Amino acid sequence: MAPQLENSIAARTGVDPMVPELYCIQRLRHETDDTFTIELSPTNGRGGFSFLPGQFNMIYVFGAGEVPISISSDPQNSKTFEHTTRIVGAVTRSMGHLKKGDSLGVRGPYGTHWPVEEAEGRDVIIVTGGIGLAPLRPALYYLMAHREKYHKIVLLYGARTPEDILYRRELERWRSKFDLEIQVTVDRGTRGWRGNVGVVTTMIGRSPFDSTNAIAMACGPEVMMRFAVMEFQRRGLSSGDIYLSMERNMKCAIGFCGHCQYGPAFICKDGPVFRFDRIEPIFGKAEI
Amino acid sequence: MVQTLEGIVSEHAFFKGLDERYIKLVAGCAKNVRFDEGQIIFREGDAADEFYFIREGLVAVELMIPQRGFTTLQTVGEGDVLGWSWLMPPYRWRFGARTLQPTRALAFDGKCLRNKCEEDHDLGYELLKRFTFVVTERLEATRLQLLDLYGAPA
């Protein structure tokens, strides 16, 4: 079955989805102690790269292996794209040692996207924690570029400590525009931190969005998202207004291998972004 | 238009659904207060005779740790309740509170409310239900903080 499906995708798109293409590192920037961002561009004068906010690529680090990583850059920039990742294993550790000019293999983009078009004419509430901000960053770029199409946009972001806050300068720049409400909180305040301390989900209750006309997007540790969903629902959002980015161990990225099976769905091709009512019966179930 | 204390109390989510006569009783124990940035609202160990509804601003709930100094455990902001040590003996603050921003709040006289709750147990039950909700929320949040969810995977 698998080869047939593979052939059909290849026949439809003209691209073998299992074969990575070469991309060149333009820049590697350390965001925090254990996270970094790489900026990539196509090699050999190939055309640009387009993706939708929330999608991911399979990144192949030669000699180390392949990992799925969300795209974290502005979807309107088709010349280069970025991935922000945390160093969690051999592949990401090797990736963190690469330099400008080094090459990587890239397959993608894959997966579903954040509902930025469905959100038009509504308030948008984004709740994220830790590295979960990276997959939502393209959606924020998109929303800011089409600001007039949305009502209130609220970003609630939780980090472990002030030193772990991602994209700090960008957050400050966006906040200074006054048309994006940004609240940042940390689990542990350190000396000099004069902002919020506490769990990000507790900020949903007092967040200034109209729950009768809002769409929610959340990405972060699954436990955080469970509590976020409870708070969204307490505010009156329906399950159809809530979108979550789920995570499981993805390998093939095209629904062949089954590593990322999540109940009846595969995270790689049916997700990673799910409307909550599609996964509600299995969400938070320990067996799944 | 200047809003009355009764009006402010009745509109606060914490008192949603509370009988009007109790709103009057509770408002009778309340006053408006303001704090400058960096001002101490209460200190750990002091008598806990008040609690607060934060109307505007940001307050750090903190603990003095030797060799580390004052450490913020949590912040509370607009719409939040600050303080429940006034409810339980020995009526002493377990933690301190200091403003991080200029803060406006309603301060409630805990002694006054305790007496009214003793006289009318229905009021006492209504208040305890509401404070239990706040305490439960804080406990859940503390448990999540302890999980260190954003730390490196094990």
Interface residues (C-beta under 8 A of the other chain):
Chain A: D34 R86 V88 G129 G130 I131 G158 A159 R160 D164 T185 D187 R188 G189 R191 W193 R194 G195 N196 V197 G198 V199 T201 T202 G205 R206 G220 P221 V223 M224 F227
Chain B: L58 A60 G69 T71 T72 L73 Q74 T75 G77 E78 G79 D80 L100 E137 E140 A141 L144 Q145 L147 D148 L149 Y150 G151 A152 P153
